Amino acid sequence: MSETTETAAETTVLTPRLGTTAKRSLFWVAAAIVVLVVALASLNLAGTAVEGPALDPTSPYASGTLALAEVLRGHGVDVVVTETLDDTRAALDTSNDSTLFFSNFEAYLTEDQVASAAGLAATVVFADPTLPEILRVAPEVAHAGQNSDAVSASCSAPLVAQAPDITAGPSNYRVIEPSADITACYGNDDDGYGLIVLDRGDTELRILGATDALSNGDITAADNAAFALRLLGEHETLVWYTPSFLDLANSGDAKTPAELAPGWVLPGVWLTMLTLLAGALWRGRRFGPLVIEKLPVTVRSSETMQGRARLYERSTARLHTLDSLRIGTIRRLAVLCGMPSTASVDDVINRVSPLVGQPIEPLRQLLIDREPTSDHELITLSDELLALEDRVHAVIRPA
């Protein structure tokens, strides 16, 4: 093998500075920003995929009622969508011929607000009320469970004349105090009814349990469309009230997060913060700079070479080791042949081939293509490289 000239390189080790530390932190800062952007994008996409509340007149999903709202508008009914009780009152004050439709699926309304909404218009349709709400606005009516079968009108009210059969569910109600002012339709005494109409004098209150008949998914089934148009399209204006969190905030019953949280949450939060602080102080403490002053360090080139050789040996990087030997051999062959440093490997092979009387293909296999599969083959290829270099040297510079 060729003689290796050992040289000494002198380097200086300094204490890391603020700028160096900041540069090393750039990767983690960029990674954190990327994670934050991805999280915000995911939340945004997830938010756009939410269906929204049931019977929402602006929702095109199966549980929404956009189709019914658009059909009502096509029949000349002015559909006004509101989200607060105050806006609902204002909308009803502008029209004397109105129907109010509302629900409380998200429980944003208190019982007092439900009772107030139930008397705002001449015709009020209350969708799927809960037991406390029924007791407050219609104590003559009680829950009768659920029903998913199609039901017939079973009453002679003009309201159901054009819709003899509709889709039932999800809730049914029964009359516990019968009177001439109460009409029950779509069901029977045993299973309950999907619609109960109560005449309050100034207000006709309609308790609707068969809300599925209004949804986009079922509006075309049975006589649901005719039933929905007659139920909500009797007057010129339909105020469709979908309660929101603003109603809860305006009710005076809204609670702070501290009031809603269990009693152990606040101590748990404080304990977690103290634990994180203690961990940060423990892991983040420093015992002083690793290098207090400038230290000239001399590293012999032979040590670097031997260290790399040991690493290559441990990782069985035979091809990497052979490539290093090939690069050195090609560089020295180019110098021997008087070729510039920009000469390619093919140029060197074409120049060496006639000098040593060896075809180009075997030379190319030796200098580029062959890959060692064992340590013995690596040593053999290394010897061949050394022999090739000696042959060229003997031709160009004979003794």
ZITABEL-V130568 format. One record per helix or strand of 2 or more residues. SS is the DSSP state (~ for helix, > for strand). FROM is the first residue (numbers start at 1). LEN is the number of residues. If there is no record, write none. Layout:
SS;FROM;LEN
SS;FROM;LEN
This chain:
>;8;6
~;18;31
~;66;9
>;78;5
~;85;9
>;98;6
~;111;7
>;123;5
~;131;7
>;141;3
>;151;2
~;158;3
>;165;2
>;173;3
>;182;7
>;192;8
>;204;5
~;211;4
~;224;9
>;237;6
~;245;6
~;257;4
~;264;21
>;295;6
~;301;14
~;318;19
~;345;12
~;360;10
~;375;22
